[in-house]
Amino acid sequence: MINILIQATLLGGYYALIACGLAFMFQVMRVINLAHGSPAIVSAYLVWVVSDTFGLSPFVALLAIIPVMGLVGWLLQRLVLERAVKGGELLPVLSTFGLAIVLDNLLFQQFGANTRSLSPYVGDLSWEAFELPGNIYVGKLPVYILIAAIVIIGALDLLLKKTALGRQIRATAADPVTAGLVGVDARRAAGVAAALATMTVAVSGVALGLRGTFDAYAGAPQLLFAFEATIIGGARSLWGVLGGAIILAVAQSLGAQIHPQGFLLGGHIAFLMFLFYRIWRSGKGSIFAAFLPAALRKGDAQ
C-alpha cells in the first residue's frame, strides 16, 4: 500500500503540473479553457521536432519552446479570449473548444496517427529509479516532475502574492474596470497571465512526452485530468490544485487495484463526489447553475 501511495503521489505531480495552468487562467480571467490540453501536445511535438532534428536534449529544446508558447498564450488572450469574454459566459468555452478541435486536427494532418515519445532522447533517465527502504523503487523522472510542479506552483503563488505584477493580475481578476481606473493596464495583466499559463502547459507537455507517448489527439485526456484535479482541489488555490491532483491519482491507483479497468473509473468517481459536494455546498440545483455562473461571475471554485 505504501508503494501505491508513493507512486500515486508522483503521478499526482504530473497532474498538478498540467492543472496549474488551467487553474491560474481560471483565477485571473474567469475562463474555462477547453483548449488547455492541446497546447501541451503542441509543445511536446515542437520539442520532439527540435530534439530529433538537432540532436538536442528535450530539456534544452524546452528552454527554446517556452518563450514561443508564452507568445502563443499572449496571442490567445488578445485574439480570442479578450473578445470572447465580451459575448457572455458560454462564448469563451465554445471558442476554446473550437480552438482545441482545430489544433488537434492540424497536428494530425502534420504528424499523422503515429505515437511519439521523448524518452529516447534522455537516455537512462527514462528508466532509472531511486531505491527506498522496504525494497521500494521510485522513478527519477516522476520525482523530478513532481519537484517541477511544486517549484512552478510556488513561483506562481509568490508572483501573485508578493510582486507588483501579481497585484495587478489579482486586481484585474477582481474587477478590470476598477483596476483600469487606478492605473492598471488590465489588457497587459491578462495577456501576461495567459502567457504564464501557457508556458506552464509547455512544461507539462514535455513531461507527458518523457513519461510515455503522445499523439495528435492526446490533448483531450490531459484536459480531463487537469479539469478533474482543479475541481477536486478547488481552483481558488494553486496549492489546492496540487492536493486535488494527488487525490485524483490516489483514487485512480486504488481503482486499478480493485479492477484492471478501474484506473480511470476510480478518478471519475472521486471527481463526481467532489463535484456534487460542491454543488450541494453552493445551494444551486444543477451542475450548470452551481459551477459555471458561480465560477465565472464570482471567481468561486465551486
C-alpha positions as CSV (number, residue, x, y, z in Angstrom):
1,M,0.0,0.0,0.0
2,I,2.9,2.4,0.8
3,N,4.3,1.8,-2.7
4,I,0.9,2.5,-4.3
5,L,0.6,5.8,-2.4
6,I,4.1,6.9,-3.3
7,Q,3.6,6.1,-7.0
8,A,0.2,7.8,-6.9
9,T,1.8,10.9,-5.4
10,L,4.3,11.1,-8.1
11,L,1.6,10.7,-10.8
12,G,-0.3,13.5,-9.0
13,G,2.8,15.7,-9.6
14,Y,2.2,15.4,-13.3
15,Y,-1.5,16.1,-12.9
16,A,-0.7,19.1,-10.8
17,L,1.8,20.3,-13.5
18,I,-0.8,20.3,-16.2
19,A,-3.6,21.6,-14.0
20,C,-1.9,24.6,-12.5
21,G,-2.0,26.5,-15.8
22,L,-5.7,25.8,-16.1
23,A,-6.4,27.0,-12.6
24,F,-4.2,30.0,-13.0
25,M,-6.0,31.2,-16.1
26,F,-9.3,30.5,-14.4
27,Q,-8.3,32.6,-11.4
28,V,-7.3,35.6,-13.5
29,M,-9.7,35.6,-16.4
30,R,-12.6,33.5,-15.2
31,V,-12.3,31.4,-18.3
32,I,-12.6,27.6,-18.5
33,N,-10.1,27.0,-21.2
34,L,-11.1,23.8,-23.1
35,A,-8.1,24.2,-25.4
36,H,-5.8,23.7,-22.4
37,G,-4.6,20.2,-23.3
38,S,-3.9,20.9,-27.0
39,P,-1.1,23.4,-26.5
40,A,0.6,20.8,-24.2
41,I,0.7,18.4,-27.1
42,V,1.8,21.1,-29.5
43,S,4.7,21.8,-27.1
44,A,5.5,18.1,-26.9
45,Y,5.7,17.9,-30.8
46,L,7.8,21.1,-31.0
47,V,10.3,19.7,-28.5
48,W,10.3,16.4,-30.3
49,V,11.0,18.1,-33.7
50,V,13.8,20.2,-32.2
51,S,15.4,17.2,-30.4
52,D,15.1,14.9,-33.5
53,T,16.4,17.5,-35.9
54,F,19.3,18.9,-34.0
55,G,20.0,16.1,-31.6
56,L,19.4,18.2,-28.5
57,S,18.2,17.2,-25.1
58,P,14.5,17.7,-24.6
59,F,15.4,19.9,-21.6
60,V,17.5,22.2,-23.8
61,A,14.8,22.3,-26.5
62,L,12.2,23.1,-23.9
63,L,14.1,26.3,-23.0
64,A,13.6,27.5,-26.6
65,I,10.0,26.4,-26.8
66,I,8.8,28.0,-23.5
67,P,9.1,31.6,-24.8
68,V,7.3,30.5,-28.0
69,M,4.4,29.1,-26.1
70,G,4.3,32.2,-23.9
71,L,3.8,34.3,-27.1
72,V,1.1,31.8,-28.2
73,G,-0.7,32.4,-24.8
74,W,-0.5,36.1,-25.2
75,L,-1.9,35.9,-28.7
76,L,-4.6,33.6,-27.5
77,Q,-5.7,36.2,-24.9
78,R,-5.6,39.1,-27.3
79,L,-7.2,37.5,-30.4
80,V,-9.6,35.0,-28.9
81,L,-10.3,35.2,-25.1
82,E,-10.4,39.0,-24.8
83,R,-13.1,39.2,-27.5
84,A,-14.9,36.0,-26.4
85,V,-15.5,37.2,-22.8
86,K,-17.5,40.1,-24.1
87,G,-20.0,37.8,-25.5
88,G,-21.2,36.2,-22.3
89,E,-20.2,33.2,-20.2
90,L,-20.5,30.4,-22.7
91,L,-18.7,32.1,-25.6
92,P,-15.2,31.6,-24.2
93,V,-16.0,27.9,-23.5
94,L,-17.2,27.4,-27.1
95,S,-14.3,29.4,-28.5
96,T,-11.6,27.4,-26.7
97,F,-13.5,24.1,-27.6
98,G,-13.4,25.0,-31.2
99,L,-9.7,26.0,-31.0
100,A,-8.9,22.6,-29.4
101,I,-10.5,20.8,-32.4
102,V,-8.5,23.0,-34.9
103,L,-5.2,22.4,-33.1
104,D,-5.8,18.6,-32.8
105,N,-6.6,18.2,-36.4
106,L,-3.7,20.3,-37.6
107,L,-1.4,18.1,-35.5
108,F,-3.0,15.0,-37.0
109,Q,-2.6,16.4,-40.6
110,Q,1.1,17.3,-39.9
111,F,2.3,14.3,-37.9
112,G,-0.3,11.6,-38.6
113,A,-1.6,9.0,-36.1
114,N,1.7,7.5,-35.0
115,T,2.7,8.0,-31.4
116,R,5.8,9.8,-30.4
117,S,7.9,9.8,-27.2
118,L,10.7,12.0,-25.8
119,S,12.1,9.3,-23.6
120,P,14.7,8.0,-26.2
121,Y,16.4,11.5,-26.0
122,V,17.1,11.4,-22.3
123,G,18.9,8.1,-22.1
124,D,18.9,6.2,-18.9
125,L,16.8,8.8,-17.1
126,S,13.7,7.3,-18.6
127,W,14.0,4.2,-16.5
128,E,16.4,5.0,-13.6
129,A,15.0,4.8,-10.1
130,F,15.8,5.7,-6.5
131,E,15.7,2.8,-4.1
132,L,13.8,3.5,-0.9
133,P,13.7,1.4,2.3
134,G,11.4,-1.6,2.1
135,N,12.6,-2.5,-1.4
136,I,10.5,0.3,-2.9
137,Y,11.7,1.9,-6.2
138,V,10.6,5.2,-7.5
139,G,11.5,6.5,-10.9
140,K,13.8,9.5,-11.0
141,L,11.8,11.2,-13.8
142,P,8.5,11.2,-11.9
143,V,10.3,12.6,-8.9
144,Y,11.8,15.4,-11.0
145,I,8.3,16.1,-12.5
146,L,6.8,16.4,-9.0
147,I,9.6,18.8,-8.0
148,A,9.0,20.8,-11.1
149,A,5.3,21.0,-10.3
150,I,6.0,22.2,-6.7
151,V,8.5,24.8,-8.0
152,I,6.2,26.2,-10.7
153,I,3.2,26.3,-8.3
154,G,5.3,28.0,-5.7
155,A,6.6,30.5,-8.2
156,L,3.2,31.4,-9.5
157,D,1.8,31.7,-5.9
158,L,4.7,34.0,-4.9
159,L,4.2,36.0,-8.1
160,L,0.5,36.6,-7.3
161,K,1.1,37.5,-3.6
162,K,4.5,39.2,-3.5
163,T,5.1,41.2,-6.7
164,A,3.6,44.3,-8.2
165,L,2.7,42.4,-11.4
166,G,0.9,39.8,-9.2
167,R,-1.1,42.6,-7.5
168,Q,-2.0,43.9,-10.9
169,I,-3.1,40.5,-12.1
170,R,-5.2,40.0,-9.0
171,A,-6.8,43.4,-9.4
172,T,-7.6,42.7,-13.0
173,A,-9.2,39.4,-11.9
174,A,-11.3,41.1,-9.3
175,D,-12.6,44.0,-11.4
176,P,-10.8,45.0,-14.6
177,V,-12.7,48.3,-14.9
178,T,-11.8,49.5,-11.4
179,A,-8.2,48.3,-11.9
180,G,-8.0,50.4,-15.0
181,L,-9.2,53.5,-13.1
182,V,-6.3,53.2,-10.7
183,G,-3.7,52.9,-13.4
184,V,-3.5,49.1,-14.0
185,D,-3.2,48.0,-17.6
186,A,-5.8,45.3,-17.5
187,R,-5.1,44.1,-21.0
188,R,-1.4,43.7,-20.3
189,A,-2.1,41.9,-17.0
190,A,-4.5,39.5,-18.6
191,G,-2.0,38.9,-21.5
192,V,0.8,38.2,-19.1
193,A,-1.3,35.8,-17.1
194,A,-2.3,33.9,-20.3
195,A,1.3,33.8,-21.4
196,L,2.4,32.4,-18.0
197,A,-0.3,29.8,-18.0
198,T,0.6,28.6,-21.5
199,M,4.3,28.4,-20.5
200,T,3.4,26.0,-17.7
201,V,1.4,24.0,-20.3
202,A,4.6,23.7,-22.3
203,V,6.4,22.1,-19.4
204,S,3.6,19.7,-18.8
205,G,3.6,18.6,-22.5
206,V,7.2,17.8,-22.3
207,A,6.6,15.9,-19.0
208,L,4.0,13.8,-20.8
209,G,6.4,13.0,-23.6
210,L,9.1,12.0,-21.2
211,R,6.7,9.8,-19.1
212,G,5.2,7.9,-22.1
213,T,3.9,8.5,-25.5
214,F,1.6,11.1,-27.1
215,D,-0.3,11.6,-30.4
216,A,-2.2,14.3,-32.1
217,Y,-5.4,13.7,-30.1
218,A,-3.8,13.3,-26.7
219,G,-4.8,16.8,-25.6
220,A,-8.4,15.8,-24.6
221,P,-7.4,13.3,-21.9
222,Q,-4.9,15.7,-20.4
223,L,-7.6,18.4,-20.3
224,L,-9.8,15.9,-18.5
225,F,-7.2,15.1,-15.9
226,A,-6.4,18.8,-15.4
227,F,-10.1,19.7,-15.0
228,E,-10.7,16.9,-12.5
229,A,-7.7,17.9,-10.4
230,T,-8.8,21.5,-10.4
231,I,-12.4,20.7,-9.3
232,I,-11.2,18.3,-6.6
233,G,-8.6,20.7,-5.2
234,G,-10.5,24.0,-5.8
235,A,-9.4,26.5,-8.5
236,R,-9.0,29.3,-6.0
237,S,-5.8,27.9,-4.6
238,L,-2.9,26.6,-6.7
239,W,-1.7,24.6,-3.7
240,G,-5.2,23.1,-3.5
241,V,-4.8,22.0,-7.1
242,L,-1.7,20.1,-6.1
243,G,-3.7,18.4,-3.4
244,G,-6.5,17.7,-5.8
245,A,-4.1,16.2,-8.3
246,I,-2.7,13.8,-5.7
247,I,-6.2,12.8,-4.6
248,L,-7.2,12.1,-8.2
249,A,-4.0,10.0,-8.7
250,V,-4.6,8.0,-5.5
251,A,-8.2,7.3,-6.5
252,Q,-7.1,6.1,-9.9
253,S,-4.4,3.9,-8.4
254,L,-6.8,2.4,-5.8
255,G,-9.4,1.8,-8.6
256,A,-6.7,-0.1,-10.6
257,Q,-6.1,-2.3,-7.6
258,I,-9.8,-3.2,-7.4
259,H,-10.3,-3.9,-11.1
260,P,-7.9,-3.8,-14.1
261,Q,-10.1,-1.3,-15.8
262,G,-10.7,0.7,-12.7
263,F,-7.9,3.2,-13.2
264,L,-9.9,5.9,-14.9
265,L,-13.2,4.9,-13.2
266,G,-11.7,5.5,-9.8
267,G,-10.6,9.0,-10.7
268,H,-14.0,9.8,-12.2
269,I,-15.8,8.6,-9.1
270,A,-13.6,10.8,-6.9
271,F,-14.2,13.8,-9.2
272,L,-18.0,13.3,-9.2
273,M,-18.1,13.0,-5.4
274,F,-16.3,16.3,-5.0
275,L,-18.3,17.9,-7.8
276,F,-21.7,17.0,-6.2
277,Y,-20.4,18.0,-2.8
278,R,-19.5,21.5,-4.2
279,I,-22.9,21.7,-5.8
280,W,-24.6,20.9,-2.5
281,R,-22.4,23.5,-0.7
282,S,-23.4,26.1,-3.3
283,G,-27.1,25.7,-2.8
284,K,-27.8,25.5,-6.5
285,G,-29.9,23.0,-8.3
286,S,-27.8,21.8,-11.2
287,I,-24.2,21.4,-12.3
288,F,-24.6,24.3,-14.8
289,A,-26.1,26.6,-12.2
290,A,-23.7,25.6,-9.5
291,F,-20.4,25.5,-11.4
292,L,-20.3,27.8,-14.4
293,P,-22.1,31.0,-13.1
294,A,-20.5,30.8,-9.7
295,A,-17.1,30.3,-11.1
296,L,-17.3,32.8,-13.9
297,R,-19.1,35.6,-12.1
298,K,-17.7,35.4,-8.6
299,G,-14.4,33.6,-9.0
300,D,-15.6,30.8,-6.8
301,A,-14.1,27.4,-7.3
302,Q,-17.4,25.7,-6.7
